[in-house]
Amino acid sequence: MGNYYYIVSGLPDISFDDSKAAMTLEQFRDEVFKSLSAADRKVMDILLLEDECRKLIGSERMEELIADVKAQEPCPDDVPQFMYQFVQEWVDDSWRDKAAFAEDRLWSLFYEYAMGCTNGFVKRWYEFNMDVNNIQSAITARKYNLDMQKVIVGQNETSHALRTSGARDWGLSQELDYFDDVVRLLEEEDLAHRERRADMLRWNWLEENTFFNFFTVEKLFSFMVRLGMVERWTSLDREKGQQLFRELIGTLKDQTEVPQEFR
């Protein structure tokens, strides 16, 4: 693990409410990645892989992988095995046995991969994200009587409790100090505001968990995630955010029945 004193000390200050990103993600990658050690580059590459997963379904890259799967080609060297596995499940439609949405199956596989990282901070970060998303999914599934086994992703103590516990709080309110914060997120009816509050929860987690990481790759990882949040929210006004959500729901209607109030 390297010590990146000059890089970290040269980074601009950013805050969640910034009206303009101090630098772009592309500028950050160009300036920082070339100076990382090989081990730390692997840590930061997980963020790039996360972005690739977010854009995978319906992409040209996806079509290329589908062609490889159908031709029974081996997994390409530049593609992680979990991603190729997902494409195989997409082709034979077997993902439906494991998840309510194809995206859920992809993220389940990604979280398993990311939480296998040897960097403890990165492992905790992705476990935190998975738990936050799973708690929201579980509350929605319980409200609309959906199959809890399919809407919860990943395999850890939280996901196991959400799948099996009948308790009102799944026995998690005393185990997770952010459980009540996640529950309150769903009390926000404005979808854009809800997502913004969720990002604020993630932002605070990053700051708290890198407080004593002064010039390490963890600080760079945290900065890149937070910079992405600023870049996203400064380029996405409320009206566009609602439009994107409606488009997303539209694509999901073909895969499962969506509660009427979200249509």
N, C-alpha and C positions, 0 to 999 in steps of 0.2 A: 504494500500500500504506500503510495507516494505522499509527499507533503507539498502542497501547491500554494505556498505562501504568496508568491507574486501574482498568481492567477486570481486567487480568492480576494486578495487585497485590492485588485484592480477592477473587480466586478462592481457595477453600479448598484446603488440601493434601490430595492423595489418594494412596493407595498401592494396589498390586495386591491386597494381602491385607486391605483394609478390609472390615469385617463389615457396614458400612452406608454407602451412598452419602451423601456430604456434601451433595449437592443432586441433584435429579432432572434428567434431560435436558430436560424441559419447562421447568423453572425456568431452566436455563442459556440455552435458546433465547429465552425471554421477556426475560431480563435483558441478553443480549449482542447478539443479532441486530439489534435496533433501533439500535444504536450503530455498526454497521459501515458502512464506505464501500460504494458500489455494487459496486466491483470485488471487495472482500473478501467481500461477501455472496455473490457468485457462487461464490467458492471454498468457502465454508461450505455453500452449497446442495448441493454435490456429496455431502456426507454425508447430507443429507435424501433425495437421489435414490437413494443406495445403500440406505437403509432402505426406500424405496418399492419398489426392485427385489426386495429380500428378501421382501417381502410380496405381490408382484404376482400370481404364478400362483395361480389359484383365487379371487382377490379380486373384489369388486364392480367395482373399477376395471378389472380385466382384462375382465370381461364387457361393460362399456361400450365399451372399445376394440375388442373383437371385433365388436360391433354396428356400430361405425364402419367397420371394415375391410370387413365384409360388404356394407355399404351404399356402399362405395367413396368414403367421405368422406375429405377431406384430413386430414393429421395435425393434431390440435388444437394451438392455440398454447401451451398449458401442458404439452404432452407432448414430451419430447426425441425427435428423429427416430429414434434407435437403438431406443428402446422401442417405437415404432410399428412399426418394421421387424420387431422380434421378434414382435409380435402378428400381423403379416402372415404371417410364417413359421409361426407356430403354427396359423393358420387353414388354410393350404395344406399343412401338415405338412412343409414343406421343411427345417425345422430338423434333421430326422433325417439329412440328408445332410451335416451339418456338426458334429454333436456326439452323444455317447452319451446325454446327458440334456438335456431342455429347459432346465433350470436352467443347465447349462454354456454353452449357446448365449447365454442372456440375460447371463450374467456376462462372456462373451467380448466381447459388444457393449458392456457397461457399462465394462469395463476400457479398451477402445479409446477410449471417450468420455472417461473420467476422465484417462487418460494424455495426452490432448490438451490438458489444462489448461495455461495459460501459467505457472502457479506451479510452479517446479521441485521444491519440496518435495512438493507434492501429487502431482505426476507420479511421483516416486520412491517415494512411499508406496504408491501403487496398483500400481506395477510390482513392488515388494517383495511385496505380498500375492499378486499373480498368480503370481509365481515360487514362493512358499512352497506355495501350493495346487497348482501344476502339478507340483512335485517330488514331493509326496505322491501325486498321481494317477499319475505316471509309475512310481513304485515299485510301486504296487498293480497297475497295468496290466501291468507286466513280470512280476509274480508270478503273475497269473492269465491271462496271455496275452490281454489285451484289446487292442482296436484303439487304438494310441497316437495315431493321427491324430485320433481323435474325443474322447479323454479330455483332451487338452491344449488349453487355451484361449488365445486371444490370439496376437499376432504380435510377438515380440521375440527377442533372441539366445538367451535361455534356452529359450523355447518351441520355437525352431527346433532347438536342440541335443537337446532331449528327444524330438522327433519323428524325428530323423534319425540320431543318434549310436548306435553299438553299444557304446561304452565302458561299463565297469561303472558309472562315475559320470557318464556322458554328457559328460565333459570339463569338469565344472562345479565340482568340489571345490576347484580352485585359482582359479577365477574368482569364486565367491560365498563370502564369509567365513561365511555362515550355512548353507551346504549341509549340513555335518555335523550341525548342530543340528536341521535339518529331518528328516534321516535318523533321528536318535535319537527323534524324536517318534513314529515308527511302531513303535518298540520297546516303547512303552507300550501294554499290552493293555487297560487300563481306558479306555474311550472318553471318559468325562467328564474323567479326568485328562489324557488326550492333548490334548483341546481346550483345557483350562486351560493346559497347557504351551505350546500354540501361541499363546494369547493373551498369555502372559508374554513370548514371543519378540517379538511385535508391540509390546508395551508397552515393552520395552527398546529396540527400534528407534526408537520415537517419542521416547523420552527422549534417546537418543544424538544423534538428528538434529535436535533442537530445542534442544540445549544452549546454543547461542550466539544463539538467537532469543528475546530477552528479553520484548519487549512487542509482538510482531507477530501477524498473523493465523495464522502457522504455530503459534505457541504456543497460540492459542485452538483451532485445528483439533486439535492433539494432545490438549489437555485434553478436548475433547468426545468424541473417540474413546475415551480412557482412562476417562472418566466412564461411557460406555456399557458398557464392560467391567465396571466395578465394579457398576453397576446390574444388569447381566445376571446376574453370578455371585452376587450377594447375594439375588437373587429366584429362583434356580434351584438346588435341592438336588440331590444326586447321583441319587436315585431318579427324580425328575422328569426329569433330564437323560437318563438311560438310556431312559425311556419315550418322550421326544420323539424320540430317535434311532431307536427301533424303529418309531415311527409314520412317520418319514421314510423308512426303508428300505421300509416297506410301500407307500408311495406310489410308490416307484421301481420296484418289482417289475413294474408294468404296462408300464414303458418299456424295461427291459432285464433280462437275466439277472443276478442277484446271486449271488456266491459263497455256498455253503451256510453257511459259518461266520458270516456276517453276518445270517442269517435268524432 
